[in-house]
Amino acid sequence: MNPTAKTRIASIAFAVTLTVGAIVLAPTQARGATTTQPTSGPGWKFLTNVTHADGKPFTIAFHDTTSRTKLTPYVRNVAAELTSYGIPVVVSTRIVPTTKGKCPPSHTIAYRWISKPNPAVPNQSFTGTCTLAGAPYSAYVYINSDYWATGRRFPEWQRMNVIWHESGHAVGLSHPATCPTNKAGYKPLMCADAYKDLRDRRYTSFEATAFRQLNTNRLALR
């Protein structure tokens, strides 16, 4: 099979499709999938065309050596947290050049560290998520290097929130329709920059529920 990626198209069984998610410190909402299995709940929602996880581990790769050097310390923690929620992710040293609109290889999440990846929206980072038969297949994540630029004064919590937020898109999460607050006082990270503290885990109980539901749906669809 040699499928092509298209942006914002309906899901067709056994064809890889591409959905683009973005964050500009206050991301807009995205439409969720329709399925017989739960794809949304309090504070979480799946990307259009996503209904479940296929259970195969993802490998994080990098567009170039600069991206690898700058982002590895962050994505190691992202991978550990996602794995703890049942979405297995490992970090490699592989170089996988990315092109906007083109799906990376199967179960590869390729990260790129670049200034103004969307010149029309200078503060934006974004993710393109490819899906296959209702499950995330691969993704590219463009992280705006301007967040680290001298004089821009983006705090570390904001950089971390963006990287974790975009990584959530990569494995199938959308912007939720509502942004409630949990018992710990946190709103879903997939809503926006929902909190500022530098605790070890960035995802809230809302995202944790969504990640687990991706696996529950897979088992239910067997």
URWOGI-V485626 format. One line per field, one symbol per residue. ss: DSSP state (A for helix, B for strand, O for the rest). psi: psi as a letter, one per 40 degrees, with the letter a starting at -180 (. if undefined). burial: # if it has 16 or more other C-alpha atoms within 10 Angstrom, else .. A space follows every 50 residues. Layout:
BEGIN
ss->???
psi->???
burial->???
END
This chain:
BEGIN
ss->OOOOOOBOOOOOOOOBBBBBBBBOOOOOOOOOOOOOOOOBBOOBBBOOOO OBOOOOOBBBBBOOAAAAAAAAAAAAAAAAAAAAOOOOBBBBBBBOOOOO OOOOOOOBBBBBBBOOOOOOOOOOBBBBBBBBOOBBBBBBBBBBAAAAOO OOOOOAAAAAAAAAAAAAAAOOBOOOOOOOBOOOOOBOOOOOOOOOOOOO OOOOAAAAAAAAAAAAAAAAOO
psi->hgiiiihfiihhhfhhihhhiihfdgiiiihiihieiheiaheiiiiheh diieeiiihhaididdddddedddddddddddddeeghhihaeihghihh ehhiihfhhhhhhihgdgddgdeiiihhhiihfeihdiiihhhheedeih edfhidddddddddddddddeeiahidigihadeeiihdedagdieifid hdiadddddddddddddddde.
burial->....#.....#...#########.#.#.##.##...####.######### ####...#######..##..##..#.#######.#######..###.#.. ####.############.....#########################... .......####################.#.#....##########..... .#################....
END
